[in-house]
Amino acid sequence: MPLEGLWWADDPRAFHLADKSAWKWTAMILQPEFIDQREVDVAFDQVRKKKNPAALDQVRFETLEEGPSAQTLYLGPFSEEGPTISADTRLHSRRRKRTAR
């Protein structure tokens, strides 16, 4: 499975304004069902012994319980992705309002 990312901001206008300091994100890679926390812990221990990257403690193994979402394949430079994320956010908000009636 490819790398996937979740992007959000406390104020969705941050995407349109390209205020990347306000963007929040997480990257994810789907794991096969047979992988469990025990195997992840072993792998983390091996990585710590070999390289010990500074951000390893920020890596999580968890199940994503996903609710309503929008998915976009963005092609272009990261410096220009704000308007696309902003448009997705507006579309998602309108659809949620429409289905909440």
N, C-alpha and C positions, 0 to 999 in steps of 0.2 A: 504494500500500500504506500502511496505517496505521503509526503509530509503535508499536513494540513495545519491551518492556523485559524484561531478565533481572535477577532478584533472587537474591541468595544471601548467606550469612553463614558465617563460620568455625564458629560455633556456632548451629545452627538454632533453638535456644531464644530467640535474640534477636528472632525474629519474634513469638513468643507474648508475650514480655515487653515488646514495643514499644520495644526498645532500638535506635532508628533510627541511633544513632551506630555501631552494629556492622553495619548493613546495607551491602551492596555491590550496585552495580547498574550496568547499562549500558543505554543506549537505542539502538535500531536502526531504520533505515528501509531496506527492501529497495530495491536499485538495479537497473535493467534490465541485462541481460547485456552490452549493448554499451558500458556505462560501464566505463572502465578507469582505472588509476592516473594515467595521463597527463592525462585529463580532470579528475580530482579535483585534481591539482596545479595545473592552470590555474585552476580555480574557487577554490581556496584562495588563490592569488596575487591574484586579483581581490577577494576578500573582505578580505584583508589591506590592500590599497591603499585600499579604500573605507571600511571600518569598523574593522578589526583588533581583533575581539573577544578578550578575555583568554583565553577557553577554547578558542580555535581549535586550538591545538596538542594538545589532548586528543582531537580528532576523529580517528577512524581509518577507513580504507577497507580492509576485510578480508572474507574469506569465513568464515562461521560453519560449523564442522564440528560439528553438533549430535548429541549422543548421547541417551540417555533423558532425557525432560523431561516436565513437566506444564504445561498451559496453562490459564489461568483468566481469565475475563472478570469483573473485579471492578467492582461498581457501588457507590459510596459514598465517603465522605470518606477522604482519605489517612490521617487520624489513626486510623482504625479498620480499616485493612487488615492489620495484623499478624496477628490470629487467622486470617484467610483464608490468608495465606502460610504460616503455621505448619501449618494443616491440610493444605495441598497438600504440604508437605515431608514430613509424616508419611505421607500416602497414597503418595507417590512412593517413600519408603524401604521401606514394606511391599511394594509391587509389585516393587521391585528384589530384595528378599530372596526373594520367592516365585519369581521367574523365574530366580534364580541357582542353584537347586537342581539 
